[in-house]
Amino acid sequence: MAVENFNTLRGSQEACAGKKLLNHLEDALESTGNDITSTISTLDHSPSAGLPAAARVDTIVTEPDRPDLAHPPWMLWGITVPYHGDMSTSAVPRLTGDAVLIPVKAFDRAKLRLASALTPLERRRLAKEMAERVVRSAAKLTVAVVCDDEEVAAWASGLGAVVLWEPGRGLNGAVQFGFEHLRSQGVATVAVVASDLPLADDIGWVTRFRGITLVPDRREDGTNVISVPPGVAFRFSYGPQSFMRHKSEALRANAALRVVHDSPLAWDVDVPDDLGVLTR
């Protein structure tokens, strides 16, 4: 009976934390604008380039300055394509500058591991609102959403994002496709960012480093952000312990590498315990 009561109490606490997180996200989204805007910046070889004040950086590898990685003056950010039902990549215009690539799962199928704390409707709302926060946090860059769900495609287009339709590949296949496709369309640095980051704020800093930037989750198991500069090949390998695999891949690429800890981007939401982000 004691165990049953404890589990009931824990479930109630997790549900309360989930509702607080939903309310926080709704308030944050209401305070932002509706349009994705554009700006211009430059790459920096300093590992601390653009970092949030509280972030901790590990510089794993350094390399000489590479003039070929500097932005030409004609590179602009913020070019997007509206979604009008054409889900072929031929609809995507040629892009320049840097981009954020966000893989987004169908909202109805997202966050199933939160079932003990949130109802299906609450899980759907949470997934959508976290994804919207990430999109808006990347507003200084071109934003691309790779997906295989028509509702997600229409939602992403409504926020001004480029829609990359790629069904049947799974997470790694979809991300690899999106990364290569953006590169082929003229994008310079590509940052792959998870869609479930409730504390995401300004993501633009991740592309301002000349090398690869990795932001692991707070458990240093998954990889919430991977930013890859132009001219560097990268193979994505998400799943359990992906951070170690991605760090090994970055070292194999022989590029400068920085690993950023303690950033708001390190907190993702996968299991009920993660819902306490606003109460800790």
N, C-alpha and C positions, 0 to 999 in steps of 0.2 A: 504493500500500500504506500509506503514511504517513497519508493522508487516511482510509482505511478504519480504521486502528488508532485514530486520533483520534476518529472517530465512535463506534467501539465503546466506547472509554473514556468518552466523554461520555455515551453511553446508559447505561453502567453507573453512572456518578455520579448521573445523574438518577433511575434506578431506586432507588438507595440513598437518595437524598433523599426520594423518594416514600414509601418504607417507613418512614423516620424520622418523616415527617409523619403517616402513618397511626397509628403507635405513640403519638405525642404526642397526637393527637386522642382515641384510645381511652382513654389515661390521664386526660385532662382530663374526658371524659364520665363516667368511672367515679367521679370525685370530686364530681360534682354530684348533686343530688336528682332524683327522677323527676317531680315535679309542678311545674306553672307556678303561681307565687304572685302575689299582688297587693299593691300599695302605692299611696300617694297622693303627689303632688308638685304643684308649681305652675310656671307659665310664668315666664320671666325674659327681660327685654329685653336683658340683657347678652350680648354675643357669646361671652363665655367661660363661659356658664352650663353647669355640669356637665361641662366638657371634661376629658378625660384630661390629666395633667400635661404630657406631652410634645407635645401637639398644638399646631399653629400655625394661627392663624385669620386669614383675610382678611375684613374687614367691607366688603362691596361697596356696600351701600345701607343707610341708616338711616331710620327713620321715627318719628313721635311715638308715645308710649305709646297702646295701644289697649285700653281697659278691657274691651271686648267679648271679648277673647281670654283673659281670666282664667278659670280653672276654677271653675264654681259649686261650692259645698261638697258637693252631692249626687253629683258625678261620681266614679265609682269605676272602677278598672281590674281586669282579670282575668276578665271574663265570657266564657265559652267555650261551645261547643256540641259534644257528642260526635258522632262519625261512626258511624252505624249503617247505612250503605249508602244513605241518602237523600242524593243529591248535588245537590239543588236548593237554591238560595239561600233559598227560603222557610223552610228549617229554621233559618236564622240568627236568633237573637233580637235585639231592639233593644239596641244597645250604647251605652255612654257612655265618656267619658274619651278617652284616646289609644290608638293601636294601631300595631303594626308589621305590615306586609304583606310576606310573603316569597314570591316566585314560585319554585316548585320543579319542575324537569323530572323526568321519569321517570328513576330512578336508572340503569337499563340504558342509557339514551340520553345520559347526562351525561358531560361531560369527554372527548369523543372525541379532542380534540387532545393528550391525554396518552398516546395509544396507543403511542408510541415508548418510554415510560418505565414504564408500568404495564400489567398484564394487565387484561382486561375485569372480572374479579372485584375487583381492587384499585381500579380506577376507580369501580366501583359502591360499594365500601365507603367510598372517600374522599368521594364526592359525598354519601352519606348521613350520614357522620359530621360533615362540615363543616356540612351543613344542620341537623343536630341541635344542633351547638354554637351556631349562630345563633339557633335557636328558644329554647334555654335562656338565651342571653345577653339575650334580650328578655323575661325572665320577669316583670319589673316592669310590663309593659304587656299589654294584650290582644294576642294573637298570632293573625294570620290567615295561612293558607297558601293561595295560589291555585295550582291545578294541574289537570291533565287526565289523571291516572293514578290508578287505583284503589289501587294499592299505596301511593303517596305520600299519598293521602287517608287511608287507614287508619293509616299511620305518623304523620301529623300529628295526627290525632284522638287517637291513643294518647299523644301528648305534651301533650294538653290544648288544642290550637290550634283555632281556628275554621277550618273547611274551606270554601273557596269553589271550587266546581267550575265550570271555564270552559274547555271544549275548543274547539280550532279557531280560536283568535284570535291565536296567536303571542304573543311576550313583551309587546310594547307593548299589544296589545289586552287581554291578560289582566290586566296591571297597571292599565291605565286602568279596566277593569271593576271590579277589586277596590277600587281607590281610590274610585270613585264609589259603589260599593255600601256600603262602610264609612261613607262620609259620609251616605248616605241612611238608615243604621241608627243614626245618632246619634253616631258617633265624631267627636271634635274634631280633633286633629292626627293625621295619618297619615304614618308614616315607611316608605318602601319600602326594603327592605334586601336586598342580594344574598345568595344562599344559600351562596356558596363563599368564606367568610371564615374561615380557620383560626385567626386570632388574635382573633376577636371575644370580647369580655368583657362589659362592661355596656353595652348599647345604649340604656338608658333616657335618657341625657343628651341624645340627639339631638332629643327632642321638647320640651325645656325652654326653648327659645328662641322668642320671639314671632314670628319671621319664618321664612323658608325656610332650611334647612340643607342644604348639599351636601357630600358627602365623595367626592372623585374617587379613582380608583385611583392607585397610586403613580406611574404613568406620566402621569397627568392626561389620560387618554384616555377611559376609561369612568367610570361613576358608580355607586359602590357603595352610597351612601345618599342618599335624597332625603326630607327631612322637610318637610311642607307644613302650615301652621297652618290653623285654621278660617277660612272666609270667603274663601279664596284659591283661584282656579281654576288648574289646572296640566295641561299636556299632556305626556305622557311620550314620550320618543323615544330608546330604547336602540339600541345598535349602535355601530360605530366612531365615535369622536370625540363620543360622547354628552355628555360633560361640557360642552363648549362650547355645545351646543344647549340643555342643561338650564340652564346659566347664563344664556343669552339668554332662555329662557322665564321664569326667575325675575325677571329685570329687567323683562320685559314685564308681569309680574304686578304690578309696582309695590309689592312688599312688601319688608320688611327681608330682607337676604340675608347669610348668613355662609358662607364656604367653609372647611372644616376640612381641613388637611393633616397628614401624619405621624401619623395616628391608626392604631391596629391595624386599624381598619376599612378602611384604604386597601390592604391586601394581600389580593388575591384570587388564585385559582389557575385559570389558563386553559391555560397552555403548560408544557412540562417545566421551563423555567428558573424558573418560579414555585415549584417544589417545594423549592427551597433555602431557604425561609423560616426554617427552624430552624437553619441552618448559617451564617447571615450576621450 
